[in-house]
């Protein structure tokens, strides 16, 4: 019985280690929406939290958070998180705090991909 318990513990740990959530890209969706794109190796629509207190831009709370999740090639999920912020200004650095990984961008409306172009 002890061996079975150890084996099950190792298997559970190995599956949790393989589950990876990776920040892939930061885009925009309009002049006041930042889109943060994560890729996951699991199919779990709740994997990325949209609890408002866990997301800030330049230290300020975002005014709205929306999420779009879709299965990716049957092996994981793509998580698109949309953060409503004040109007984005060219040349401004935006520090984005997420519950997964912090990142920053320098906004340039000629270089950053906009999903609604």
N, C-alpha and C positions, 0 to 999 in steps of 0.2 A: 504493500500500500504506500509506503514511504517513497519508493521509486516512482510510482505512478504520480504522486503529488509533485515530486521534483520535475518529472518529465513535463507535466501539464504547466507548471510554472515557467519552465524554459520556453515552451512553445508559445505561451501567452506573451512572454516578454519579447520573443523574436518577432511576433506579429506586430506588436506595438512599436518596435524599433523601426520596422519597415514602413510604417505609416508616416509619410512626409508631407508637410505643407510648406510650399516654397513661394516666396514673393517673386513674381516673374516680371512685372512691369507696372509702371504708373503712367496713366493716360489722362485725358480729359474727356468729358462728355458734353460740356458746354463751357461758357465763360465763367461759370461759378460751380462746376462740379468736377471733382477729381475722382478718377476711376482707378482703384487699386486692384490689380489682377493677381490672384494666387492660384497655384496648381497643387492638387492633392493627389496622393496615390490611393486614397480610399474614396468610397462613395458615401458621403455623409454631408447632407445639406446644412447641418448645424455646426459643422467643424469650425467655421470662422464666426466668431461672436460679433454681433452688431450692437452690443450694449454701448450706449452713447458715451459713458464715462471712460471707455477703453480706447477711444479714438479722438485725437486732437490734431489740429494743423496749426503750426507755429504757437503751440501752447494753448490755443483757444478751442473750445468745444465746437464741433461741427453743428450746423443747424438742422441737418437731417442725414440719415444713413439709410440707404436702400441696398438690397442684395439681389443678384441674379446668379443662380448656380445651375450648371448643366454637366451632365456626364460627359467625360472625355474618352473616346475610344474604348469604352467599356472597362477601363482600368482605374479610373479616378474621376475627380471633379475639377471643373474650372469654377472658381469663385470670383465674381466681379462685385466689388464693393464700391458704391457710389456715395461720395461725401459732398454734401452741399456746404459751400463756403462762401465768403464774400467774393466779389468779382476778382478774378485772377489778373495780376498785373505783370506784364512782360518784364523780365530781368529780375524778378523777385524770387528769392529762395523760399521754398515751402518745406518745412520740417514736418513730416507725417509720422505720428505715433500710432501704431496699431497694436493689437494684442498679440500679434505674431512676430513682427519685426519692424523696427523703425527704419525710415528711409527719408530721403529728401530729393527734391527736384528744383531746378531753376526753370521757371516757366518761360517758355518762348513759343508763342502761337504759330510760328513757322516751323518749329522742329518737333514739338511734342505731338504725338498722334492723338487726334480727336475722333472719338467713335461716331460722332454725329456731324460729319463734314459734308 
